Amino acid sequence: MQLITPRAFHPVFLFLVGVTGLFSALYGSLLLAGILAAYVLYGWYMPMYLEYMGRRINVELLETMRAFRDDSFAIPFTLENPTKFPLGKVTISGLLGEQVRIDGAGSQFWRHHLLVGKNEIVPFEIEVIAAHRGTIRIQSFDLMISDPFHTVTLYVTLPIQQLGYVFPDFAPASVEWNERQMPGETLDRSSPFTDRSSFHSVIPYAGDAKTIYWSAYAKTGELYSYQYDRMRNHDYAIIIDGLSSNGLSLRSDFEKLLSRAATIIRELEQQEASYSLWISMVNREGQWYHVPSGRGKEQFLRTMECLARISEYDLPFERRYFTKRLKRVVPSTTAEIHLGHRQKWVSA
């Protein structure tokens, strides 16, 4: 919080004006003495009043935003004045990070002017367009309050820094096929939904040649298909190793790797599967990028937010330590989906 006052409101100057007003009241005009007294009171109490208001103003983010690239959305806030004194015209401004852009603006800077009365909550929004994957942040967030004559100004730095996430794009990927998607990347084919060794009946042919019951066709001359039991006996584990083959640097196509992981997460969510996420990266606080096993919409949001939080400031795990830790913590009944480098001895 920074208070800017004119030199005319300096305590020494106010003292001299007060002394002049006193002599004017005793030996001169009472009107002039009243004006000088009002000036002294205004210059003394107005800065104190603005500091009092600045300590009690509260700006709150109403909702953590989640978006995909090129989505247009509004970031909602409220400005609350809990006191019995009006604020008048308030200017609130900030500088957004590169994850979003303002339509038609040449920079990430924005500004709003609000009229705030006594004991009032005023909503306002920042309309933006998602630009890049990552965490949406405000690099600077300031509020400016002035007196009615704009002689005293108070600048308040607001603490809100993280506003939401821009999710990675979806890229072509599949859970069902064991194929090379990119150099060094494999998907382990293991389905927790069907077990071809157990079927309970046959049904009329459904169009899938792999399910034809040939014994029944030989006996009846009609095509029938197996009907399998749907099994949910283990989870998926999405394992992302973002290091290059030599383990000395990140892959050049790391963003594409995250996009493929996002596609697999979306497919597992649509299948109502249970899955977890393991990434060979740690943030600046030393916390591992990992989401425990779960299912449903909340799990989808948690895993997508984890993918969005990864930035250039994070550090990769040493590959040998990462794979050894996975062997200890990933259950043996889990179907592993490896994205990126995969060592031969790691089994699904």
Secondary structure, DSSP 4 states (H G I P E B T S, - for coil): -EEE--GGG-HHHHHHHHHHHHHHHHHS-HHHHHHHHHHHHHHHHHHHHHHHHHHH-EEEE---EEEETT-EEEEEEEEEE-SSS--EEEEEEEEE-TTEE-TT-SSSEEEEEEEE-TTEEEEEEEEEEE-SSEEEEEEEEEEEEE-TTS--EEEEE----EEEEEEPPP-S--SS---B-STT-B-----SSEEEEEEEEEEE--S-GGGB-HHHHHHHSS-EEEEEEE---S-EEEEEE-B-TTSSSB-TTHHHHHHHHHHHHHHHHHTT--EEEEEEEE-TT--EEEEEEE-SHHHHHHHHHHHHH--TT-EEPPHHHHHHHHHHHS-TTSEEEEEE---TT---
